[in-house]
Amino acid sequence: MTKEVQMHIFERFYKADPSRNRSFGGSGLGLAIVKKIIEMHKGDIQVESTPNEGTEIKVILPISIPQHN
């Protein structure tokens, strides 16, 4: 995906391909919801993409390691 698309993919109702409509399903909410859930868990989501090659999405979540006495 292009840099322009990457800037918007986490926005509600954003669709990178405007030709997609209700017949193909999807409301454009999926990634916005995912980002919100990750942020609520104090995490981060990152996207790296090269047009016509592929896209990598990284989800980073903090973990807590229990302390043993």
Backbone as XML, in Angstrom:
<?xml version="1.0"?>
<chain id="A" units="angstrom">
  <residue number="1" name="MET">
    <atom name="N" x="0.838" y="-1.176" z="0.000"/>
    <atom name="CA" x="0.000" y="0.000" z="0.000"/>
    <atom name="C" x="0.883" y="1.238" z="0.000"/>
  </residue>
  <residue number="2" name="THR">
    <atom name="N" x="0.392" y="2.287" z="-0.550"/>
    <atom name="CA" x="1.166" y="3.522" z="-0.653"/>
    <atom name="C" x="1.277" y="4.208" z="0.709"/>
  </residue>
  <residue number="3" name="LYS">
    <atom name="N" x="2.195" y="5.149" z="0.825"/>
    <atom name="CA" x="2.352" y="5.933" z="2.065"/>
    <atom name="C" x="1.066" y="6.700" z="2.370"/>
  </residue>
  <residue number="4" name="GLU">
    <atom name="N" x="0.400" y="7.180" z="1.342"/>
    <atom name="CA" x="-0.864" y="7.915" z="1.527"/>
    <atom name="C" x="-1.911" y="7.021" z="2.189"/>
  </residue>
  <residue number="5" name="VAL">
    <atom name="N" x="-2.054" y="5.803" z="1.713"/>
    <atom name="CA" x="-3.013" y="4.859" z="2.296"/>
    <atom name="C" x="-2.597" y="4.523" z="3.729"/>
  </residue>
  <residue number="6" name="GLN">
    <atom name="N" x="-1.309" y="4.295" z="3.957"/>
    <atom name="CA" x="-0.823" y="3.961" z="5.297"/>
    <atom name="C" x="-1.184" y="5.034" z="6.320"/>
  </residue>
  <residue number="7" name="MET">
    <atom name="N" x="-1.220" y="6.283" z="5.897"/>
    <atom name="CA" x="-1.531" y="7.381" z="6.810"/>
    <atom name="C" x="-2.980" y="7.320" z="7.292"/>
  </residue>
  <residue number="8" name="HIS">
    <atom name="N" x="-3.841" y="6.610" z="6.584"/>
    <atom name="CA" x="-5.276" y="6.645" z="6.876"/>
    <atom name="C" x="-5.884" y="5.312" z="7.309"/>
  </residue>
  <residue number="9" name="ILE">
    <atom name="N" x="-5.152" y="4.211" z="7.244"/>
    <atom name="CA" x="-5.791" y="2.908" z="7.433"/>
    <atom name="C" x="-6.412" y="2.695" z="8.812"/>
  </residue>
  <residue number="10" name="PHE">
    <atom name="N" x="-5.998" y="3.472" z="9.812"/>
    <atom name="CA" x="-6.572" y="3.306" z="11.147"/>
    <atom name="C" x="-7.742" y="4.264" z="11.405"/>
  </residue>
  <residue number="11" name="GLU">
    <atom name="N" x="-8.140" y="5.026" z="10.398"/>
    <atom name="CA" x="-9.280" y="5.929" z="10.531"/>
    <atom name="C" x="-10.583" y="5.145" z="10.335"/>
  </residue>
  <residue number="12" name="ARG">
    <atom name="N" x="-11.596" y="5.498" z="11.116"/>
    <atom name="CA" x="-12.900" y="4.840" z="10.964"/>
    <atom name="C" x="-13.470" y="5.089" z="9.579"/>
  </residue>
  <residue number="13" name="PHE">
    <atom name="N" x="-14.030" y="4.067" z="9.007"/>
    <atom name="CA" x="-14.724" y="4.079" z="7.718"/>
    <atom name="C" x="-13.811" y="4.322" z="6.511"/>
  </residue>
  <residue number="14" name="TYR">
    <atom name="N" x="-12.482" y="4.333" z="6.722"/>
    <atom name="CA" x="-11.565" y="4.529" z="5.595"/>
    <atom name="C" x="-11.452" y="3.234" z="4.805"/>
  </residue>
  <residue number="15" name="LYS">
    <atom name="N" x="-11.550" y="3.341" z="3.488"/>
    <atom name="CA" x="-11.335" y="2.195" z="2.611"/>
    <atom name="C" x="-10.297" y="2.596" z="1.573"/>
  </residue>
  <residue number="16" name="ALA">
    <atom name="N" x="-9.227" y="1.842" z="1.513"/>
    <atom name="CA" x="-8.151" y="2.153" z="0.577"/>
    <atom name="C" x="-8.610" y="2.008" z="-0.867"/>
  </residue>
  <residue number="17" name="ASP">
    <atom name="N" x="-9.526" y="1.079" z="-1.091"/>
    <atom name="CA" x="-10.027" y="0.834" z="-2.435"/>
    <atom name="C" x="-11.466" y="1.346" z="-2.524"/>
  </residue>
  <residue number="18" name="PRO">
    <atom name="N" x="-11.675" y="2.524" z="-3.110"/>
    <atom name="CA" x="-13.019" y="3.108" z="-3.154"/>
    <atom name="C" x="-14.013" y="2.294" z="-3.983"/>
  </residue>
  <residue number="19" name="SER">
    <atom name="N" x="-13.541" y="1.362" z="-4.776"/>
    <atom name="CA" x="-14.464" y="0.547" z="-5.572"/>
    <atom name="C" x="-15.149" y="-0.517" z="-4.722"/>
  </residue>
  <residue number="20" name="ARG">
    <atom name="N" x="-14.636" y="-0.755" z="-3.507"/>
    <atom name="CA" x="-15.282" y="-1.730" z="-2.613"/>
    <atom name="C" x="-16.563" y="-1.113" z="-2.060"/>
  </residue>
  <residue number="21" name="ASN">
    <atom name="N" x="-17.628" y="-1.883" z="-2.103"/>
    <atom name="CA" x="-18.896" y="-1.387" z="-1.592"/>
    <atom name="C" x="-19.544" y="-2.455" z="-0.723"/>
  </residue>
  <residue number="22" name="ARG">
    <atom name="N" x="-20.798" y="-2.265" z="-0.377"/>
    <atom name="CA" x="-21.485" y="-3.203" z="0.522"/>
    <atom name="C" x="-21.513" y="-4.627" z="-0.014"/>
  </residue>
  <residue number="23" name="SER">
    <atom name="N" x="-21.501" y="-4.792" z="-1.316"/>
    <atom name="CA" x="-21.563" y="-6.153" z="-1.863"/>
    <atom name="C" x="-20.315" y="-6.957" z="-1.507"/>
  </residue>
  <residue number="24" name="PHE">
    <atom name="N" x="-19.211" y="-6.271" z="-1.208"/>
    <atom name="CA" x="-17.984" y="-6.950" z="-0.802"/>
    <atom name="C" x="-17.861" y="-7.037" z="0.714"/>
  </residue>
  <residue number="25" name="GLY">
    <atom name="N" x="-18.758" y="-6.384" z="1.443"/>
    <atom name="CA" x="-18.725" y="-6.423" z="2.902"/>
    <atom name="C" x="-17.675" y="-5.484" z="3.464"/>
  </residue>
  <residue number="26" name="GLY">
    <atom name="N" x="-17.717" y="-5.333" z="4.774"/>
    <atom name="CA" x="-16.742" y="-4.482" z="5.450"/>
    <atom name="C" x="-17.224" y="-3.054" z="5.556"/>
  </residue>
  <residue number="27" name="SER">
    <atom name="N" x="-17.004" y="-2.479" z="6.733"/>
    <atom name="CA" x="-17.462" y="-1.110" z="6.971"/>
    <atom name="C" x="-16.304" y="-0.135" z="7.104"/>
  </residue>
  <residue number="28" name="GLY">
    <atom name="N" x="-15.077" y="-0.661" z="7.122"/>
    <atom name="CA" x="-13.936" y="0.204" z="7.340"/>
    <atom name="C" x="-13.691" y="0.496" z="8.807"/>
  </residue>
  <residue number="29" name="LEU">
    <atom name="N" x="-14.244" y="-0.331" z="9.695"/>
    <atom name="CA" x="-14.068" y="-0.123" z="11.131"/>
    <atom name="C" x="-13.034" y="-1.057" z="11.750"/>
  </residue>
  <residue number="30" name="GLY">
    <atom name="N" x="-12.700" y="-2.146" z="11.078"/>
    <atom name="CA" x="-11.858" y="-3.178" z="11.660"/>
    <atom name="C" x="-10.549" y="-2.686" z="12.247"/>
  </residue>
  <residue number="31" name="LEU">
    <atom name="N" x="-9.733" y="-2.012" z="11.457"/>
    <atom name="CA" x="-8.428" y="-1.566" z="11.954"/>
    <atom name="C" x="-8.547" y="-0.452" z="12.987"/>
  </residue>
  <residue number="32" name="ALA">
    <atom name="N" x="-9.585" y="0.370" z="12.890"/>
    <atom name="CA" x="-9.801" y="1.413" z="13.902"/>
    <atom name="C" x="-10.102" y="0.769" z="15.251"/>
  </residue>
  <residue number="33" name="ILE">
    <atom name="N" x="-10.907" y="-0.284" z="15.241"/>
    <atom name="CA" x="-11.237" y="-0.988" z="16.486"/>
    <atom name="C" x="-10.009" y="-1.694" z="17.036"/>
  </residue>
  <residue number="34" name="VAL">
    <atom name="N" x="-9.270" y="-2.367" z="16.165"/>
    <atom name="CA" x="-8.045" y="-3.060" z="16.594"/>
    <atom name="C" x="-7.082" y="-2.080" z="17.250"/>
  </residue>
  <residue number="35" name="LYS">
    <atom name="N" x="-6.876" y="-0.922" z="16.618"/>
    <atom name="CA" x="-5.951" y="0.070" z="17.171"/>
    <atom name="C" x="-6.416" y="0.537" z="18.545"/>
  </residue>
  <residue number="36" name="LYS">
    <atom name="N" x="-7.698" y="0.784" z="18.698"/>
    <atom name="CA" x="-8.239" y="1.249" z="19.982"/>
    <atom name="C" x="-8.021" y="0.202" z="21.076"/>
  </residue>
  <residue number="37" name="ILE">
    <atom name="N" x="-8.286" y="-1.057" z="20.780"/>
    <atom name="CA" x="-8.083" y="-2.122" z="21.763"/>
    <atom name="C" x="-6.613" y="-2.229" z="22.156"/>
  </residue>
  <residue number="38" name="ILE">
    <atom name="N" x="-5.727" y="-2.167" z="21.185"/>
    <atom name="CA" x="-4.288" y="-2.246" z="21.471"/>
    <atom name="C" x="-3.859" y="-1.072" z="22.341"/>
  </residue>
  <residue number="39" name="GLU">
    <atom name="N" x="-4.336" y="0.133" z="22.029"/>
    <atom name="CA" x="-3.981" y="1.311" z="22.832"/>
    <atom name="C" x="-4.536" y="1.204" z="24.253"/>
  </residue>
  <residue number="40" name="MET">
    <atom name="N" x="-5.720" y="0.599" z="24.415"/>
    <atom name="CA" x="-6.288" y="0.423" z="25.745"/>
    <atom name="C" x="-5.423" y="-0.505" z="26.606"/>
  </residue>
  <residue number="41" name="HIS">
    <atom name="N" x="-4.673" y="-1.358" z="25.946"/>
    <atom name="CA" x="-3.762" y="-2.266" z="26.638"/>
    <atom name="C" x="-2.344" y="-1.707" z="26.691"/>
  </residue>
  <residue number="42" name="LYS">
    <atom name="N" x="-2.214" y="-0.421" z="26.423"/>
    <atom name="CA" x="-0.916" y="0.281" z="26.460"/>
    <atom name="C" x="0.072" y="-0.257" z="25.425"/>
  </residue>
  <residue number="43" name="GLY">
    <atom name="N" x="-0.458" y="-0.711" z="24.298"/>
    <atom name="CA" x="0.375" y="-1.254" z="23.239"/>
    <atom name="C" x="0.488" y="-0.310" z="22.065"/>
  </residue>
  <residue number="44" name="ASP">
    <atom name="N" x="1.040" y="-0.829" z="20.980"/>
    <atom name="CA" x="1.247" y="-0.038" z="19.774"/>
    <atom name="C" x="1.034" y="-0.946" z="18.566"/>
  </residue>
  <residue number="45" name="ILE">
    <atom name="N" x="0.596" y="-0.356" z="17.469"/>
    <atom name="CA" x="0.463" y="-1.075" z="16.202"/>
    <atom name="C" x="1.183" y="-0.257" z="15.138"/>
  </residue>
  <residue number="46" name="GLN">
    <atom name="N" x="1.986" y="-0.949" z="14.335"/>
    <atom name="CA" x="2.787" y="-0.275" z="13.310"/>
    <atom name="C" x="2.580" y="-0.978" z="11.979"/>
  </residue>
  <residue number="47" name="VAL">
    <atom name="N" x="2.685" y="-0.208" z="10.911"/>
    <atom name="CA" x="2.494" y="-0.759" z="9.568"/>
    <atom name="C" x="3.692" y="-0.382" z="8.700"/>
  </residue>
  <residue number="48" name="GLU">
    <atom name="N" x="4.203" y="-1.355" z="7.965"/>
    <atom name="CA" x="5.248" y="-1.119" z="6.967"/>
    <atom name="C" x="4.802" y="-1.803" z="5.694"/>
  </residue>
  <residue number="49" name="SER">
    <atom name="N" x="4.843" y="-1.076" z="4.591"/>
    <atom name="CA" x="4.340" y="-1.646" z="3.349"/>
    <atom name="C" x="5.141" y="-1.159" z="2.157"/>
  </residue>
  <residue number="50" name="THR">
    <atom name="N" x="5.316" y="-2.050" z="1.205"/>
    <atom name="CA" x="5.917" y="-1.720" z="-0.072"/>
    <atom name="C" x="4.891" y="-2.074" z="-1.146"/>
  </residue>
  <residue number="51" name="PRO">
    <atom name="N" x="4.459" y="-1.079" z="-1.923"/>
    <atom name="CA" x="3.445" y="-1.351" z="-2.940"/>
    <atom name="C" x="3.836" y="-2.521" z="-3.844"/>
  </residue>
  <residue number="52" name="ASN">
    <atom name="N" x="2.887" y="-3.385" z="-4.108"/>
    <atom name="CA" x="3.039" y="-4.564" z="-4.971"/>
    <atom name="C" x="4.000" y="-5.610" z="-4.421"/>
  </residue>
  <residue number="53" name="GLU">
    <atom name="N" x="4.440" y="-5.454" z="-3.172"/>
    <atom name="CA" x="5.324" y="-6.454" z="-2.572"/>
    <atom name="C" x="4.710" y="-7.072" z="-1.333"/>
  </residue>
  <residue number="54" name="GLY">
    <atom name="N" x="4.158" y="-6.253" z="-0.456"/>
    <atom name="CA" x="3.554" y="-6.800" z="0.747"/>
    <atom name="C" x="3.477" y="-5.786" z="1.866"/>
  </residue>
  <residue number="55" name="THR">
    <atom name="N" x="2.755" y="-6.176" z="2.903"/>
    <atom name="CA" x="2.530" y="-5.310" z="4.054"/>
    <atom name="C" x="2.805" y="-6.097" z="5.320"/>
  </residue>
  <residue number="56" name="GLU">
    <atom name="N" x="3.471" y="-5.454" z="6.265"/>
    <atom name="CA" x="3.741" y="-6.060" z="7.563"/>
    <atom name="C" x="3.100" y="-5.197" z="8.630"/>
  </residue>
  <residue number="57" name="ILE">
    <atom name="N" x="2.292" y="-5.818" z="9.473"/>
    <atom name="CA" x="1.665" y="-5.109" z="10.584"/>
    <atom name="C" x="2.206" y="-5.703" z="11.867"/>
  </residue>
  <residue number="58" name="LYS">
    <atom name="N" x="2.773" y="-4.850" z="12.715"/>
    <atom name="CA" x="3.344" y="-5.286" z="13.995"/>
    <atom name="C" x="2.451" y="-4.809" z="15.127"/>
  </residue>
  <residue number="59" name="VAL">
    <atom name="N" x="2.131" y="-5.725" z="16.019"/>
    <atom name="CA" x="1.384" y="-5.398" z="17.224"/>
    <atom name="C" x="2.338" y="-5.607" z="18.393"/>
  </residue>
  <residue number="60" name="ILE">
    <atom name="N" x="2.503" y="-4.565" z="19.187"/>
    <atom name="CA" x="3.415" y="-4.617" z="20.328"/>
    <atom name="C" x="2.593" y="-4.414" z="21.591"/>
  </residue>
  <residue number="61" name="LEU">
    <atom name="N" x="2.606" y="-5.416" z="22.458"/>
    <atom name="CA" x="1.864" y="-5.345" z="23.713"/>
    <atom name="C" x="2.819" y="-5.536" z="24.877"/>
  </residue>
  <residue number="62" name="PRO">
    <atom name="N" x="2.677" y="-4.721" z="25.919"/>
    <atom name="CA" x="3.532" y="-4.900" z="27.089"/>
    <atom name="C" x="3.120" y="-6.161" z="27.860"/>
  </residue>
  <residue number="63" name="ILE">
    <atom name="N" x="4.079" y="-6.767" z="28.483"/>
    <atom name="CA" x="3.768" y="-7.906" z="29.350"/>
    <atom name="C" x="4.318" y="-7.614" z="30.739"/>
  </residue>
  <residue number="64" name="SER">
    <atom name="N" x="3.693" y="-8.209" z="31.701"/>
    <atom name="CA" x="4.232" y="-8.085" z="33.053"/>
    <atom name="C" x="4.638" y="-9.472" z="33.509"/>
  </residue>
  <residue number="65" name="ILE">
    <atom name="N" x="5.818" y="-9.570" z="34.045"/>
    <atom name="CA" x="6.332" y="-10.842" z="34.538"/>
    <atom name="C" x="6.141" y="-10.866" z="36.044"/>
  </residue>
  <residue number="66" name="PRO">
    <atom name="N" x="5.415" y="-11.871" z="36.528"/>
    <atom name="CA" x="5.159" y="-11.933" z="37.974"/>
    <atom name="C" x="6.467" y="-12.048" z="38.767"/>
  </residue>
  <residue number="67" name="GLN">
    <atom name="N" x="6.511" y="-11.348" z="39.857"/>
    <atom name="CA" x="7.675" y="-11.404" z="40.752"/>
    <atom name="C" x="7.477" y="-12.534" z="41.747"/>
  </residue>
  <residue number="68" name="HIS">
    <atom name="N" x="8.482" y="-13.362" z="41.923"/>
    <atom name="CA" x="8.417" y="-14.442" z="42.905"/>
    <atom name="C" x="9.196" y="-14.031" z="44.139"/>
  </residue>
  <residue number="69" name="ASN">
    <atom name="N" x="8.626" y="-14.298" z="45.304"/>
    <atom name="CA" x="9.302" y="-13.947" z="46.566"/>
    <atom name="C" x="10.210" y="-15.031" z="47.029"/>
  </residue>
</chain>
